[in-house]
Amino acid sequence: MIQITQQRPKFSEILNYFLMLGTTGFGGPIANIQYMRRDWLAKNWITDPDFQDAFAMIKLLPGPVGYQMVLYLANRHLNRKLALLCGIAYLLPSIFLVISCFYLIEQLREFAAIGKFVEGMAIGSLFLLLWSVWKLSGSLLRTPAFWFSVLVTAFLHLRLGWSEPMCIAIVFFVNWLHHKSKKNDLRSITPLALATLGGLGLAVPLTDRLWTLAVLGFQSGIMTFGTGLAIIPILERHLVTDWHWLTSTQFLEALSIGQITPGPVLVITTYLGLQIAGLAGAFVFTVATFSASSLNVLTWFPIVLGRFSKSSLMKIFNLTVCSVVSYFILISLTTMGRSASPIGLAAAMALGFAWTFVPKLPIGLFLPTFGIVYLLFGF
């Protein structure tokens, strides 16, 4: 059997690769990760088992999964500082496009057609969020344990008013107890459960808006498990429902821009920061949100990957995160959907559902397409 030696790329090669991916990687985080897997395997920069193990673990980390995968891959061949530079190179094209879109929309908003097009994309973004829930949960949707976890989450949230991190901790503990009871092995709770519980209740007094954005971004990035999608309900609840800094329409607009630009969806923090506090707000909110992910992946994650990648606890935690995050995204969808035209929303769901049945149609083109449909038919 011929054994192929894994190549060790130069810093310039990795930097250029991620800069190009950040410029052309449309389709959201899952699509970007598929591009990384295809390209890195073709270049022989990583083995498929190593890639799959890392991806399975990174999905369980708080923060944007695509960006964290970039940091992990770069850090395999480089030091932490150079890996961070690669992560920044991946983000910069998206941030530039988001800022450009913001100022372009502001200049053209007075034209009715542009306003209608942007409104259509905002409504269409609700379907993409629903589609992302389906992609996140995958085969778990067919398991009774997933729906049981959703029901437990609904009770904790609707009846007791608990937040997403608290629900993750309790649902994980319930699933862990169920797993142990089947093995008749109810020992003391694991360090992983303690670490999850230890993250509860983190709160910092919020005063100035920039400081508030910094704290919200870092808390969301460091505490919210379930990929970057899980952070969206947190941001919507604070910025729209609790603090009333934005309307649902403004938040949906930011979400749609984050979904049509390449790179991670969480570049919506750049757009949200612009809406709230201008360029300073965009800088603070973006840096705070992504710095938490950088801290995770470049410090303790490589150690944990080697120890727990095959652990049954990871499967339990994955089930917990997917079910709780799916529930909170659906709740956020219903909240944001109230500001949308019912006919327009129904049209977005119908067209989006039909879109998924055509494999060769890039999902990234759905939003501008529906924006044009919304403009032409005037829902």
N, C-alpha and C positions, 0 to 999 in steps of 0.2 A: 504493500500500500504506500503510495507516494504522499508524503507529508509536506504541505505547503507552508513555508515560513511566513509569518505575519509581518507585513511591512511596517516601518516606523516613519510616518510622514514628518516633514519639516513644519515649523511653525507657520511659515508663509503659505504653505499648501492648505493647512487647516483653516487659517484666517480667511484666505480667499474663498474657500469652499463655503464657509458659513456666511460670509458677506454676500455671496451670490445666492445662497439659499434664502437669506433674509429678504433679498430683492425679488426673487421669482417664486418663492414657496407659497403660492396661494392654496386655499383649501382648508386652512385651519391646522391645529396641532397634530391631529392624527395623520393627515396627509403629509405634513412635514416629516414626521417620524418615519413614515413609509419611504420617503425620499432618502432620508439618512440611512436607513437599513439597506436599501438598494445600492446606494452609492458606496457606502463604507465596506460592504461585502465585496462589491466589484473591485474596489481598490485594494482589498485584502488588508484593511486597516483594523478590522475586528472580526472575530468569529461570530457565527450566527447564535450559538448558545450564549455567549457572553452578552450579545446585544439583547436577546430576549429576556435573560435574567435581569439585566439592568432596567429594561423597560417595565417589566412586571413590578419591580420594586419602586421605581420612580413614579409610577401611577398612584402609589399610596402616599407619596409625599405631599405636603401642602405646597401650593403654588402651581405655576404653569408647567405642564409636563414637557412641552416642546423645548422651552428654554432650558429646563433642567437637563434634558437629554443632551443638548448642545454642550453644556458645561461638563457633563460626565464624560462624553466622548473626547472632548478636547483635553480634559484632565488626565485621560489614560496615557497620553503621549507627551504632555507638557506639564509645566508646574502650574500652581494655582493662579498666579498673576497673569500668565499668558492665556490660560483657559478662560479667565474672566474677560480678557480682551476679545477673545473669540465670541463670547456671549454677547458682549457689547456690539461687536460687528454684526451679529445676527439681528439685534434689535434695531440698530440705527436706521436701516431703510424703512422699516415699518413706522418708526416714530416720525421720520421725515414726511412720509406719505400722509400720516394722520394729521400732522400739523398743517400740511398743505391743504388737505381736504377741509379742515376746519375753517381756514381763512377764505378758501374758495367758496364754500357754502355760505359763509357770512356775507360775502360780496354779492352773491347771486340770489340770496334768499328772497329779495324783493320781487323777483320774477316768479310768477305763479307756477309755471311749468317746473321750475327747479324745485320749488317747495313741495309740489305734488310728488315729484320723483323721489326726493329724500324721504318724504312721508311713507311712500310705498316700500322703500328699502327698509325703513324702520319696522314696519309691520311684518315684512318678510323675514326679518331677523328673528322673530318669535318662532317661526317654523324651524329655522336653523338651530335654535336653542333646543327645541324639542328633538330634532334629529340628533343633536350631540348627546342628549340623554340616552337615546337608543344605542348610539355607538359606544358610549361609555360603559353601559351595563352589559351589552352583548348577550351572551348565553345565560347570564344570571337571571334575565327576565323570565326564563322558563322554569326557575326553581321556586318551590314554595318558601324556602328560607328568605329569599329576596323580598317577597311580598309580605311575609310576616314582619320583616325588619321595617318595611315601609309603614305598616300599620302601627307598630310600636313607636316609630318616629312621629307619626301623625298624632298619636295620643299625647306624647311628651310635648309636642309643639302647640297643638290646639287646646289641650286641656290644662297643661302646666305652664305654657308660655316659654318653654326652654329654647335656647339658641342652637344653631347647628353644631358647634363644637361639643356642647354638653350632650346633645343627642347622639353624636358619634361615640362619645365615651360610654354612655349607658347602653346603647344598642350593641356596641362591641362587647361589653361585659356580659350582656344577656346571651349573645351568640357564643361567646367563649364558654360560658357555663353550660350551654346546651351541648357544645362539642365535648366538653369534659364529662358531662353526665352520660353521654353515649359510650365513653371509654371507661366510665366508673373511676374517674381520676380527678376528683375535685380538690386539687391542691391550691396553695396560696396563689393569688393573682400574680401574673407575670410582670416583669419590669416594663414591657411594652404597654400594658394596660395602665400601669402607674404613670408612665410618661404622658399617656393620653389624658388621663385625669388631671395630671399636674398642670396642663395647659389651660384649665378652666378658670374663668373669673378674671383673666388678665384685663385690666382697665387702667387707663391713664386719664387724668383730668384734661378735658379738651377746652382750649380757649381760642387762641388765634387760628384762623382758617388754614394757614399753611402748616402750622403745627398739627392741627387736626387731621389734615390730609396725610401728613407724614406718619402719624400714629395709626390711622386707619389702614393705610397701605401696608405698613410693616406688620401690624397685627393680622391682617387678612392673609398676607403672604406666608407668615410663619405658623398660623394656627389652623387655616382652613384646608382640610384634606379633600382629595378628590379631583385633582387637576385644576387648572385655572378656571374652568367652568364653575366650580363650586364657589368661587369668590364673587361671581356676578350677583347672586341673591343677597350676599352680605352688603355689597356696594349699593344695590338698589334699595335695600331696607334703610340703610343709614342716610344716603344722599337724597332719596326721594320721600320715603315714608316718615322717617323720624325727624330729620333736620330740615326738610323742605328746601334744600339748596337747589334742587332741580325738579322739573316736572317729569312725569312718566314719558312724555313725548321726547324731551331732551335726552333722557337716559337711553331710550330706544334708538335715537339717532346716533349716539355714541357707540352703542352696541353694533349697529349695522356697519358703521365705518370700521370698527375693529374686526368685523367678520369678512369684509371685502378686501382688506389689505393683507399683504403677505406676513408671515410670521405668527407670533402668538396672539390669541384673541385679547389677552390682557393689555395690549397696547391701548385698549379703551381707557385705561387710566390716564394716558396722555391727553386724550380728547376730553375726558371728564374734568381733568385738572385745568385745561384751557377754558372750559365753560365756567368753572367756578372762580378761578383766580389768575387767568391769563397764563403766560409762558412760565412764570414762577411756579404756579400751581401744577402745570404739566410736568415740569422738571421734578418737583418734590414728590408728587404722587407716583410717578413712574419709577424713580430711583428707590423710593421706600418699598414699593411692592416687589420689585425684582431683586432687591438686595437681600431680602429674607430667603429667597430661593437660592441665591448664590451662596449664602452662608451655609445652608443645609448641604448642598451637593459637594461643595469644595472642602468640607471639614469632616463631619462624622459619617456621611453616607457611604463612602467606599468601604469603611470598616464594617458597617451594618450589612452591606450587600454580601460580603463574604460569609457572614455568620447566619443570616436569616433568610436568604433567598429561597431555600427549599423548605422552610418551616411551615407547618400547618397554620400557625398563627397568622401568616401573611394571607392565606386564603380566607380566613375568618375576617381579617381586617379589610380585605378587598371587598368582600360581600357587604360588610357594614358601611364602608365609605360609599360604595356605588348606590346602595339603597337609600341612605340618608341624603346624599347629594341629589339624587334623582327627585326625591320628594321635595326638597327645598327649591330646586330649579322649577319644578312644576307649580309650586305655590307662587314663586316670583313671576312665572309666566301668566298666571291668572291675574295677578296684580297689575302688571304692565299691559295686559290685553284689554283692560277696562277702558283705556284711553283710545283704543283703536276702533276703527269702523268695523262693525260686526260683519258686514258683507265683505269688506276688504280682508279681514282676518280669515274668514271662511275660504275666500279665494286663494289666499296665501297657503293655507293648509292643503287645499285641494291640488294646487299647482305643484307645491313642494312634494306632496306624496307621489304625484305622477312623475315628477323629476327623478326621484330615487329609483324608478323602474327602468331608467335609461342609463346603463352602466357607463357609457362613454361621455356623458354630460358632466363636466366638472361641477361639483357642488358650489364652488366659489363663484360661478356665474349666475347662480340662482337669484341673488339679491338685486344686481342691476337689471336682470331680466324682469323680475317682478316689479321693480320700480317703473320700468317702461310700461308694463301691462297696467299698473295702477294709474299711471298718467293718462294712458290712452282711453281706458274705460271709465275713469273717474268714479271709482267705488265710493 
